[in-house]
């Protein structure tokens, strides 16, 4: 839950990405996660912002999924 809160603090959940195709978001997030920080830093705008936004949004989704999985596990064993 702490990880969810830390990632949510960036406030990127408020960014409207509804016009961007899901597969494009996934591709950008995957590329950003596999890239070195220097590669992202040298990327031109707005690509750099797009990469960072999609990576953080992907991390947030994964953190929520992990928290829900843990909750389900705790409920099943409790």
C-alpha positions in Angstrom: 0.0 0.0 0.0 2.9 2.3 0.7 4.2 1.8 -2.9 0.7 2.7 -4.2 0.7 5.9 -2.2 4.2 6.9 -3.2 3.5 6.4 -6.9 0.1 8.1 -6.7 1.8 11.2 -5.2 3.0 12.0 -8.7 -0.6 12.7 -9.6 -0.3 11.2 -13.1 -3.7 9.5 -12.7 -5.2 12.8 -13.5 -3.6 12.9 -16.9 -6.1 12.0 -19.6 -4.7 9.3 -21.8 -8.0 8.1 -23.2 -7.1 9.1 -26.7 -3.9 7.1 -26.7 -4.3 3.5 -27.9 -3.6 1.0 -25.1 -1.0 -0.9 -27.2 0.9 2.4 -27.7 0.8 3.1 -23.9 2.1 -0.4 -23.3 4.9 -0.1 -25.9 6.0 3.3 -24.4 6.0 1.9 -20.9 7.9 -1.2 -21.8 10.5 0.9 -23.8 10.8 3.3 -20.8 11.3 0.5 -18.3 14.0 -1.1 -20.4 15.8 2.1 -21.1 18.7 3.6 -19.2 18.0 6.9 -17.4 20.5 8.6 -19.7 18.5 7.5 -22.8 15.3 8.9 -21.4 17.1 12.1 -20.3 18.3 12.6 -23.9 15.0 11.9 -25.5 13.4 15.0 -27.0 10.2 16.5 -25.6 7.4 15.4 -25.7 8.7 11.8 -26.0 10.6 12.1 -22.7 7.4 13.1 -20.9 5.4 10.4 -22.6 7.9 7.8 -21.6 8.1 8.9 -18.0 4.3 9.2 -17.7 3.6 5.8 -19.1 6.3 4.2 -16.9 4.8 5.7 -13.8 1.3 4.8 -14.8 2.4 1.2 -15.4 4.1 1.1 -12.1 1.0 2.4 -10.4 -1.2 -0.2 -12.0 1.3 -3.0 -11.0 1.4 -1.7 -7.5 -2.4 -1.8 -7.2 -2.5 -5.3 -8.7 0.2 -6.5 -6.2 -1.8 -5.0 -3.3 -5.0 -6.7 -4.5 -3.2 -10.0 -4.9 -1.8 -9.7 -1.4 -5.2 -8.8 0.0 -6.8 -11.8 -1.7 -4.1 -14.1 -0.3 -4.6 -12.7 3.2 -8.4 -13.2 3.0 -8.0 -16.7 1.7 -5.6 -17.7 4.5 -7.3 -15.7 7.3 
